[in-house]
Amino acid sequence: MTSRERIETTLAHKEPDRVPIDVGGVAMTSMHRDTYKNLLGYLGISEDIVLVDEFQRAVKVSKEVNDLLHGDTWLVCPKWKPWKEVGEDYSVDEWGIKYYNSPDSLYWEMVEHPLADATVETLDEYEWPDPRDPERFDGLKEATKRIYEETEYAIIFGGFGYKGDLFDMPSRLRGHVKFYMDLILNENFVNRLLEKFVDYWSTLAEETLNRIGKYITAVSFNDDIGSQDGPLISPEIYRKLIKPRQKAVYDKIKECAPHAKLLLHSCGSVYKFIPDFIEIGIDALNPIQLTAKDMGDTERLKKEFGDRLTFWGGGCDTHRVLPKGTKEEITGEVKRRIRDLAPGGGFVFTPVHNIQPDVSPENILTLYNTAYEFGRYPIKI
């Protein structure tokens, strides 16, 4: 069975030959740049490192590394404009968000938000990045077609996977505190802003998926609405303001690529939202943040939702087990999650989130090799 067939089979809630493995098929299933450097050095591989997400410093995993880790997926994205330096240790992205490169942080820190002082009346003055800019799609169709024809990977379109959403990106433009306050106190502004995002992401979906949709196995989208201890916003606010906009964009995606499955990344405790996700067309959920409230009992999650939702992730805890665990602990964790989530299909193996620099190359190899060895169907662990 090819990688593409393996992913398609599990997304159809059928058992492939083995549990498919995702190594960087979306920007949140990859590795931090420093993690990847350490892994390349350990493996004796020399290559240029390419980032797929500057903010998280998440890398584009190369074919050589992907194959060594038994990966079944490949990420394609439109071209985002490069960040512009605006002073020592400061840069601005094409949305106008300003970042600080802190020497004490693994990531960039947002320090200025272009819509911080916007009102309903001034919102139209904001200059959006052009979703139809031809430079975004330069070579995209040819590259995607080549991957489709020359490899067996399941191709994941990540144009929405780390920038495209109806909750996190609006709060980045506005500032998180202000946006959360807006949800309660400034609903007119939120409605206007979110409608603009619906138009933007729908246009980008149309422009990209009309070019490459026939090659795509899944489309990834991102909306982080969970924290470690529960939802970031109430289910009532989500259902009133966010959910209808998600559905509008998801409908457009499925119109442009009707055979492709929709993969939603939403961190944290999102248990209360899972029925809503299914209702609006989500086919697969990434991740299962195992240490978050209501998310650790993978056997229960599979029993409640496994016939309608593919679990894309949750293969190993990345808070404690992967960085600090022994080889035996990592192996035991991986086997438990496969045992809970793999039966009947509907499971793509990947850890909870991007692998961070405190994870050793040895632990990374243990992680993926264990999934490869014990993920054979029928599951017997």
C-alpha positions in Angstrom: 0.0 0.0 0.0 1.4 3.4 -0.9 1.5 6.3 1.6 -1.3 8.1 -0.3 -3.5 5.0 -0.2 -2.6 4.5 3.5 -3.8 8.0 4.5 -6.9 7.8 2.3 -7.8 4.5 3.8 -7.5 5.6 7.4 -9.4 8.8 6.6 -12.2 6.6 5.3 -12.3 4.8 8.7 -10.9 1.6 7.3 -7.7 -0.2 8.3 -4.7 0.2 6.0 -1.7 -2.0 6.2 -0.3 0.0 9.0 -1.0 3.2 10.9 0.1 6.1 8.7 2.8 8.4 10.1 2.9 12.2 9.6 6.3 13.9 9.9 5.7 17.6 9.0 2.7 17.2 6.8 1.3 20.3 8.5 3.3 23.1 10.2 2.3 21.8 13.6 3.5 18.2 13.1 7.1 19.2 12.3 10.1 20.2 14.4 11.7 23.3 15.7 14.6 24.5 13.7 17.1 23.6 16.5 15.6 20.2 17.0 16.0 19.5 13.3 19.6 20.7 13.3 20.4 18.3 16.1 18.7 15.4 14.3 20.5 16.1 11.0 23.8 16.1 12.9 23.0 12.8 14.6 22.0 11.3 11.3 25.0 12.7 9.4 22.9 14.5 6.9 23.8 17.9 5.5 21.1 20.0 4.0 19.8 23.6 3.9 17.0 24.1 6.4 13.8 25.7 5.2 11.2 27.1 7.5 7.5 26.6 6.8 6.5 28.8 9.8 8.8 31.6 10.7 6.8 32.4 13.9 7.2 28.9 15.4 10.5 28.3 13.5 9.0 25.0 12.3 10.9 23.3 9.5 10.1 21.8 6.1 11.2 18.2 6.6 13.2 16.9 3.7 12.4 13.8 1.7 15.5 12.0 3.1 14.5 12.6 6.7 10.8 12.0 6.0 11.6 8.6 4.6 14.0 7.7 7.4 11.2 8.4 9.9 8.6 6.4 7.8 6.6 9.5 6.9 3.6 9.3 4.6 2.7 12.9 4.1 4.1 15.9 2.2 3.3 19.6 2.8 2.6 22.1 0.1 1.8 25.8 0.7 1.4 29.0 -1.3 4.2 31.5 -1.0 3.9 34.0 1.8 5.9 37.2 1.6 9.2 37.2 3.5 9.3 39.1 6.7 11.0 42.5 6.6 13.6 43.6 9.1 12.6 46.9 10.7 15.4 47.3 13.2 17.8 45.1 15.2 15.9 42.0 16.3 12.6 43.3 14.9 10.7 42.2 11.8 7.2 42.7 10.3 5.3 40.1 8.4 3.1 40.8 5.4 0.0 41.3 7.6 1.8 44.2 9.4 2.4 42.3 12.7 5.6 43.3 14.3 7.8 40.7 16.1 10.7 40.7 18.4 13.5 38.2 18.2 14.1 37.7 21.9 17.4 36.1 22.8 15.7 34.3 25.7 12.9 32.6 23.6 12.8 29.8 21.0 10.2 31.8 19.1 9.4 35.3 17.9 7.3 37.4 20.1 4.5 39.6 18.8 4.9 43.2 20.0 2.7 45.3 17.7 -0.7 44.5 16.2 -1.9 46.5 13.1 -5.6 46.6 14.1 -5.0 47.5 17.8 -6.7 50.8 17.4 -9.1 50.0 14.6 -12.8 50.7 14.8 -15.7 49.5 12.7 -15.4 52.8 10.8 -11.6 52.5 10.2 -11.4 48.8 9.5 -11.7 49.3 5.8 -8.4 51.3 5.8 -6.4 48.2 6.6 -4.5 46.9 3.6 -4.9 43.1 3.4 -2.3 40.9 1.8 -3.4 40.1 -1.7 -4.9 36.5 -1.8 -4.7 36.7 -5.7 -1.1 37.8 -5.9 0.3 35.6 -8.7 3.6 35.4 -6.9 1.9 33.3 -4.3 1.3 30.5 -6.8 4.4 30.7 -8.9 5.4 27.1 -9.5 2.9 25.7 -7.1 0.9 23.7 -9.5 4.0 22.3 -11.2 5.7 21.4 -7.9 2.5 19.7 -6.5 1.9 17.8 -9.7 5.5 16.5 -9.6 5.2 15.4 -6.0 1.9 13.6 -6.9 3.3 11.8 -9.9 6.8 11.1 -8.7 6.2 10.1 -5.1 3.7 8.1 -3.1 3.1 10.8 -0.5 -0.3 12.0 0.6 -0.2 15.7 -0.2 -1.5 18.0 2.5 -2.3 21.6 1.5 -1.2 23.8 4.3 -2.2 27.2 3.0 -4.5 27.6 6.0 -2.6 25.3 8.4 -0.7 28.0 10.4 -2.0 31.3 9.1 -5.6 30.7 8.0 -8.2 30.7 10.7 -11.2 32.5 12.1 -10.0 33.0 15.6 -6.2 33.1 16.1 -5.3 35.3 13.1 -7.9 37.9 13.9 -6.6 38.1 17.5 -3.0 38.4 16.2 -4.1 41.4 14.1 -6.1 43.0 16.9 -4.0 41.8 19.9 -5.2 38.9 21.9 -6.6 40.8 24.9 -8.5 43.3 22.8 -9.9 40.6 20.6 -11.1 38.5 23.5 -12.7 41.7 25.0 -14.3 42.4 21.6 -16.0 39.0 21.5 -18.0 40.2 24.5 -18.1 44.0 24.3 -17.7 44.9 20.6 -19.6 42.4 18.6 -20.2 44.7 15.6 -16.4 45.0 15.2 -15.9 41.2 15.5 -18.6 40.6 12.9 -17.1 43.0 10.4 -13.6 41.7 11.0 -14.6 38.0 10.7 -16.6 38.6 7.5 -13.4 40.1 6.0 -11.5 36.9 7.0 -14.2 34.7 5.5 -13.8 36.6 2.2 -10.0 36.4 2.4 -9.6 32.7 3.1 -12.4 31.8 0.7 -10.6 33.7 -2.1 -7.3 32.1 -1.2 -9.0 28.6 -1.2 -10.4 29.3 -4.6 -7.2 30.6 -6.1 -5.0 27.8 -4.8 -7.3 24.7 -4.8 -8.6 25.4 -8.3 -4.9 25.0 -9.3 -3.9 22.0 -7.2 -7.0 20.6 -5.6 -7.0 17.4 -7.7 -3.6 16.4 -6.2 -4.5 17.0 -2.6 -5.5 14.4 0.0 -6.3 16.8 2.8 -6.5 20.5 3.5 -5.3 21.7 6.9 -6.8 24.7 8.7 -6.0 26.2 12.1 -8.1 27.5 14.9 -6.6 27.2 18.4 -9.5 27.6 20.8 -8.5 25.5 23.7 -6.2 26.1 26.7 -4.6 23.6 29.0 -7.5 23.7 31.4 -10.5 24.3 29.1 -11.8 26.3 26.2 -10.3 29.8 25.6 -13.9 31.1 24.9 -17.3 29.8 25.9 -19.0 27.4 23.6 -21.8 29.9 23.3 -19.6 32.6 21.9 -17.9 30.1 19.7 -21.2 28.9 18.2 -22.5 32.4 17.7 -19.5 34.2 16.2 -16.8 31.7 15.1 -18.5 28.5 14.1 -20.7 30.0 11.3 -17.6 31.7 9.7 -15.6 28.4 9.9 -18.4 26.6 8.1 -18.5 29.2 5.4 -14.8 28.8 4.6 -14.9 25.0 5.0 -17.8 24.8 2.5 -15.7 26.8 0.0 -12.7 24.5 0.5 -14.8 21.5 -0.1 -16.4 23.1 -3.1 -13.0 23.7 -4.6 -11.5 20.3 -3.7 -14.5 18.0 -3.0 -12.5 14.8 -2.7 -10.1 16.3 -0.1 -10.6 15.8 3.6 -10.5 18.7 6.0 -8.0 18.6 8.8 -8.4 21.1 11.7 -5.6 21.9 14.0 -6.9 23.1 17.4 -4.7 22.8 20.5 -5.6 22.4 24.1 -8.8 21.2 25.7 -11.3 21.2 22.8 -13.4 18.2 23.9 -16.5 20.4 24.2 -16.2 21.6 20.6 -15.6 18.2 18.9 -19.3 17.7 18.1 -19.4 21.2 16.5 -16.3 20.4 14.5 -17.9 17.3 13.1 -21.1 19.2 12.4 -19.4 21.8 10.2 -17.5 19.3 8.1 -14.2 18.6 9.9 -12.9 15.1 8.9 -9.8 15.0 11.0 -8.6 16.7 14.2 -5.0 17.6 15.1 -3.8 17.2 17.8 -5.0 15.3 20.8 -3.3 17.4 23.5 -3.0 14.5 25.9 -2.2 16.6 29.0 -5.0 19.0 28.5 -8.3 18.7 30.3 -10.6 16.0 29.0 -8.1 15.0 26.2 -6.0 12.3 27.8 -8.4 9.4 27.7 -7.8 8.4 24.1 -9.9 5.2 24.5 -12.9 7.3 25.4 -12.3 9.8 22.6 -12.1 7.0 20.1 -15.3 5.4 21.4 -17.3 8.7 21.3 -16.1 10.1 18.1 -13.9 7.6 16.2 -16.6 6.6 13.7 -17.0 10.2 12.5 -13.6 11.8 13.1 -10.0 10.8 12.3 -7.6 11.6 15.1 -4.5 13.1 13.5 -2.0 13.2 16.4 -1.9 12.3 20.0 0.7 9.6 19.3 2.9 10.7 22.2 2.8 13.4 24.9 5.3 16.2 24.1 5.2 17.9 27.5 6.9 15.2 29.5 7.2 11.8 27.9 8.9 12.7 24.6 11.5 15.2 26.0 12.1 13.6 29.4 11.0 9.9 29.1 13.2 6.9 28.8 13.1 4.7 25.7 10.8 2.3 27.5 8.4 5.1 28.5 8.2 6.5 25.0 7.7 3.0 23.6 4.9 2.3 26.1 3.2 5.6 25.4 3.2 5.1 21.7 1.9 1.6 22.0 -0.9 2.7 24.3 -2.1 5.5 21.9 -2.0 3.1 18.9 -4.0 0.5 20.9 -6.6 3.2 21.8 -6.9 5.1 18.5 -5.8 2.8 15.6 -8.5 0.0 15.6 -10.9 0.5 12.6 -8.7 3.1 11.0 -9.2 6.8 11.6 -5.8 7.5 13.1 -2.7 9.2 11.8 0.3 8.9 14.0 2.2 12.0 15.0 3.1 13.5 18.4 1.0 16.2 20.0 2.9 19.1 18.5 6.1 20.2 16.9 9.1 18.5 18.5 11.1 20.9 20.6 14.9 21.3 21.1 14.8 19.5 24.5 14.0 16.2 22.7 17.1 14.2 21.8 17.6 12.6 18.4 17.5 9.2 20.1 14.0 9.9 21.4 12.8 11.1 18.0 14.0 7.9 16.4 12.4 5.8 19.2 9.1 7.6 18.7 8.7 7.0 14.9 10.4 3.6 14.8 8.0 2.4 17.5 5.0 3.6 15.6 6.3 2.0 12.5 7.0 -1.3 14.2 3.8 -1.7 16.3 1.3 0.1 14.0 0.7 -2.9 11.8 -2.8 -4.0 11.2 -4.4 -5.9 12.8 -3.3 -4.2 15.9 -2.0 -6.8 18.4 -0.6 -4.7 21.3 
